[in-house]
């Protein structure tokens, strides 16, 4: 097996490696992750490989995007296994800072996002996009990539980060990658590891319901009526709670319009696990 890529954990050592790439006039792609890597993450790396000379994967479980009652403590941390997986997809460097390296003792800055950050996830996780935007801004400033790849799996996050990069004139391009799914349609997620075997059987109903909902909207059912039906369908299938099922404008995440691309987005609970998914209409 190929040797795992080098891991750096201080900004100084990261910058030294990036400087060697730049001296060789090589372009750099960043794939930000929180680790517990699965095939979806590796697909992002595969896409990154086609777009830049060097691929850096960051692994950082960002405390600032979790509320105190959320799963920060039990979020899986598997750095060694992650590094082994990244060896198989030819990653050049792993950027894995500790929390103290990322957030100094007197860290006092937080990016506040409006626009596409309003509603959906923010109605249930109000702290979330501030934390994501802040850490991604730092990651972009640390790695100075030409491009950063994010999954459509977290569609609102992708849209929010595009907005941040445009608003702050950050000198990189954000590229979205399609969602990688299991054969039964369940979107791969590090949080799927929390599911019991019985919940895992129920989980694909989320994607199935979104597919039926999008088909209904395409054939003329009003989007709120179709969304209500999808809401009922996931509960019928065994999900325990629905945070939202919504049809939105695909670019702005504002209200949908017939003559513009639309997206169905949903977040639902299966016991203690919260799953999100989305598809184009
Ligand atoms: P995470 O480690 O879950 O924060 O995700 C890191 C990146 O991987 C984000 O850009 C996610 O959108 C992306 N990602 C997570 N799951 C998938 C998936 N099933 N397919 C494609 N990208 C994904």
Boltz pocket constraint, residues with backbone or C-beta under 6 A from the ligand:
constraints:
  - pocket:
      binder: B
      contacts: [[A, 32], [A, 33], [A, 34], [A, 35], [A, 40], [A, 41], [A, 43], [A, 44], [A, 149], [A, 150], [A, 151], [A, 152], [A, 153], [A, 154], [A, 177], [A, 178], [A, 179], [A, 180], [A, 181], [A, 187], [A, 188], [A, 189], [A, 190]]
      max_distance: 6.0
